[in-house]
Amino acid sequence: MLWFDGALREGSRHGFDLADRGLTLGDGLFDTALCLGGRLAFREAHLARLAASADDLGFSIDREAVGEAMRRVAAAIGDGALRTTITRGSGPRGLAPPEPARPVWWIAATPRRAGSGFAPVSLHPSTIRRNETSPTARIKTLGYLDAILAAREARTRGFDEALFLNTKVHLACAGTGNLFAILDGRLVTPPLSDGVLPGIVRAQVLGLARSLGIGTTERSLALEEVLAAEAVVMTNSLRGLSPVTAIGTTAFPGGHETVAALSHALRRLIAEECGVAPEVA
């Protein structure tokens, strides 16, 4: 299912301007959100991040129109994943952005993959480094080749996801999510300045931890610290909170009480957002 040019459309094909800068230069951004029971989880947070990211790239979006389209696509699909893609629009040859920008956006909806929510993951440390000096490290831009290549290598080695360190050899993120380590009973995650995307669920988990009386810290983490953690989890909008079973050759035991408490609280929060039973989240 596709939302394009103000209307819902069946299928995934539609006419496209071959001079669009999203196609030719990767000049754009995207967002992926979870839909359950015809409603989006954390819709306002997704919209706010989309608008802020577009501002960072130097153009603006019609937040109200995008939000209404998200609502209508969610209602149409029921349970699934919504990907909103926004480009700067078409422009002449060269790098200089067209003035004014005329953004193009669309929303694609796909069914939710069975068993993907809160499922455990294994991580393969990639030799590709996350560039924490780049503004795009904190935006979901259309340029995702590093993640694609790292994911291919991880799967080849028998892992679910790639793990990225930054150029200072500090922990950054997984290929499609944020990472947390439990160290001395505290929930520790890298700061955004280490090349970390401000994940929607990352923010929710930090808030839930504080409400549960779990100490939280945002600081740089060496890989050696993470490998010695009591537990490690990955978060993103579609998976929720996934226990990490292994990083490379280091395995982590399951059943950590802090992970269980956070998973339970996040399931309930997603269920409340979407108006469904917690076991559906």
C-alpha positions in Angstrom: 0.0 0.0 0.0 1.2 3.5 -0.9 0.2 7.1 0.0 1.3 9.4 -2.8 0.1 12.8 -4.1 -2.7 13.0 -1.5 -4.3 9.6 -2.0 -4.0 6.0 -0.9 -2.9 3.7 -3.7 -2.7 -0.1 -4.0 0.7 -1.7 -4.8 4.1 0.0 -4.6 4.7 1.5 -8.1 4.1 5.1 -9.2 5.6 7.6 -11.6 8.7 9.3 -10.4 10.8 12.3 -11.6 14.3 10.9 -12.5 15.8 14.3 -11.6 14.7 13.9 -8.0 17.6 14.6 -5.7 16.6 11.7 -3.4 17.2 9.4 -6.3 20.3 11.0 -7.8 22.1 12.2 -4.6 20.4 10.6 -1.6 19.2 14.1 -0.7 16.4 13.2 1.7 15.3 11.4 4.8 13.0 8.7 6.0 11.2 7.4 9.1 9.8 4.0 10.1 7.0 3.6 12.5 5.0 0.7 14.1 1.3 0.5 13.4 -0.9 -1.7 15.5 -4.7 -1.9 15.5 -4.8 0.9 12.9 -2.9 3.4 15.1 0.7 4.5 15.1 2.9 4.2 18.2 4.5 7.5 19.1 3.2 9.3 16.1 3.9 12.8 17.4 7.5 11.9 18.2 8.0 10.5 14.7 6.5 13.7 13.2 8.6 15.9 15.3 11.8 14.1 14.4 10.9 14.2 10.7 10.3 17.9 10.8 13.5 18.6 12.8 15.5 16.5 10.4 14.1 18.3 7.4 15.0 21.6 9.0 18.5 20.3 9.6 18.8 19.5 5.8 17.5 23.0 4.9 13.9 22.5 3.8 10.6 22.2 5.5 7.7 19.8 5.4 3.9 20.1 5.8 3.8 18.4 9.2 0.0 18.5 9.4 -0.4 16.9 6.0 2.2 14.2 6.7 0.7 13.4 10.0 -2.8 13.1 8.6 -1.5 10.8 5.8 0.2 8.6 8.4 -3.0 8.4 10.3 -5.0 7.3 7.2 -2.4 4.8 6.1 -2.3 3.3 9.6 -6.0 3.0 9.7 -6.0 1.2 6.3 -3.3 -1.3 7.0 -4.1 -2.2 10.7 -0.9 -3.9 11.8 2.3 -3.2 10.0 5.3 -0.9 9.3 4.9 2.6 7.9 7.9 4.1 6.1 7.7 7.8 5.3 10.2 9.0 2.7 10.9 12.7 2.0 13.2 14.1 -0.7 14.2 17.7 -1.3 12.6 17.3 -4.7 13.9 17.7 -8.2 16.8 20.0 -9.1 19.3 20.8 -11.8 22.6 18.9 -12.2 25.1 19.6 -9.4 25.3 19.7 -5.7 23.8 23.1 -5.0 20.2 22.7 -3.6 17.5 24.2 -5.6 15.9 27.3 -4.1 13.1 27.0 -3.1 13.0 23.3 -2.4 9.9 21.5 -3.4 9.9 18.4 -1.2 8.3 15.2 -2.5 7.1 12.6 0.0 5.2 9.4 0.2 4.3 6.6 2.7 4.7 2.9 2.1 2.9 0.4 4.3 3.9 -3.3 4.7 2.5 -6.0 7.0 4.3 -6.6 10.3 6.7 -9.6 10.2 5.4 -12.3 12.6 7.5 -12.7 15.7 9.7 -9.6 15.0 8.6 -7.7 18.1 10.9 -7.9 21.1 12.8 -10.8 19.4 16.4 -11.5 20.5 19.2 -10.5 18.1 22.9 -11.3 17.7 25.4 -8.6 16.6 28.5 -8.7 14.4 31.1 -5.9 15.1 31.6 -4.2 11.7 34.9 -2.9 10.5 33.0 0.1 9.0 33.1 3.1 11.4 30.2 5.4 12.2 31.3 9.0 11.5 30.3 10.9 14.6 31.6 14.2 13.1 28.9 14.0 10.3 25.5 15.8 11.0 23.9 12.9 9.0 24.9 10.4 11.8 21.9 11.9 13.7 19.4 11.9 10.8 17.8 9.0 9.0 19.0 10.1 5.6 18.5 8.1 2.3 22.3 7.3 2.2 22.3 3.9 3.9 25.1 2.0 2.1 27.3 1.6 5.1 24.4 -0.1 7.0 23.6 -2.2 3.9 27.1 -3.5 3.5 27.6 -4.1 7.2 24.3 -6.0 7.3 25.3 -8.2 4.4 28.6 -9.0 6.1 26.8 -9.7 9.4 24.3 -12.1 7.8 27.1 -13.9 5.9 28.8 -14.5 9.3 25.6 -15.9 10.8 24.5 -12.8 12.8 21.2 -10.8 12.7 22.6 -7.3 12.8 25.8 -5.2 12.5 27.3 -3.3 15.4 29.0 0.0 14.6 31.8 1.7 16.5 32.6 5.3 15.7 36.0 6.8 14.6 37.1 7.1 18.2 36.4 3.3 18.6 33.4 4.0 21.0 30.1 2.2 20.7 27.7 4.0 18.4 24.7 1.8 17.4 23.5 -1.3 15.7 22.7 -1.2 12.0 19.0 -0.5 12.6 18.8 0.5 16.2 20.1 2.0 19.4 22.1 0.1 22.0 22.0 -0.1 25.8 24.3 -1.9 28.2 23.5 -2.8 31.8 26.5 -2.0 33.8 26.5 -2.3 37.6 22.7 -2.2 37.6 22.5 1.0 35.5 21.2 1.4 32.0 24.0 3.0 29.9 23.8 4.2 26.3 26.1 6.2 24.1 25.4 10.0 23.8 24.1 11.4 20.5 27.5 13.1 20.0 29.0 9.6 19.5 27.2 9.3 16.1 23.9 8.1 17.5 20.5 8.6 15.9 18.0 10.0 18.4 15.8 6.9 18.3 12.1 7.2 19.2 12.2 4.1 21.3 15.6 5.0 22.7 13.9 8.1 24.3 11.0 6.1 25.5 13.2 3.4 27.2 15.2 6.1 29.0 12.0 7.6 30.3 10.6 4.2 31.3 13.9 3.3 33.1 13.7 6.4 35.2 10.0 5.8 36.1 11.0 2.3 37.2 13.8 3.6 39.4 16.5 2.2 37.1 19.5 4.5 37.0 20.4 5.8 33.5 23.6 7.2 32.1 24.5 8.6 28.6 28.3 8.3 28.1 30.8 6.9 25.7 31.3 3.2 25.9 34.3 1.1 24.8 33.5 -2.2 23.2 35.3 -4.0 26.0 32.9 -2.5 28.5 29.9 -3.6 26.5 31.3 -7.2 26.2 31.6 -7.3 30.0 28.0 -6.0 30.6 25.4 -7.9 32.5 23.1 -7.6 29.5 22.8 -5.6 26.2 19.6 -4.6 24.4 18.8 -3.1 21.0 15.9 -0.8 20.4 14.0 0.4 17.4 10.5 1.3 16.4 9.6 -2.0 14.8 11.3 -4.4 17.2 10.7 -2.6 20.4 13.3 -3.8 22.8 15.4 -6.8 21.7 17.7 -8.7 24.1 21.2 -9.1 22.5 22.2 -12.8 22.7 25.7 -12.3 21.4 28.3 -9.7 20.1 30.8 -11.6 18.1 32.0 -14.5 20.1 30.7 -13.1 23.4 27.4 -14.6 24.5 25.0 -13.0 27.0 22.7 -15.0 29.3 19.0 -14.3 29.0 16.5 -13.5 31.7 18.0 -10.4 33.1 15.4 -8.8 35.5 16.1 -5.2 34.3 15.6 -6.3 30.7 12.4 -8.1 31.6 11.0 -5.0 33.5 11.8 -2.7 30.6 10.3 -5.0 28.0 7.1 -5.3 30.1 6.8 -1.6 30.5 7.5 -0.8 26.8 5.0 -3.4 25.7 2.3 -1.7 27.9 3.3 1.7 26.6 3.0 0.7 23.0 -0.3 -1.1 23.7 -1.7 2.1 25.3 -0.5 4.2 22.3 -2.2 1.9 19.8 -5.2 0.8 21.9 -4.4 -2.9 21.7 -3.7 -5.6 24.3 -0.1 -5.7 25.6 0.5 -9.2 24.2 -0.1 -7.8 20.7 2.7 -5.2 21.0 
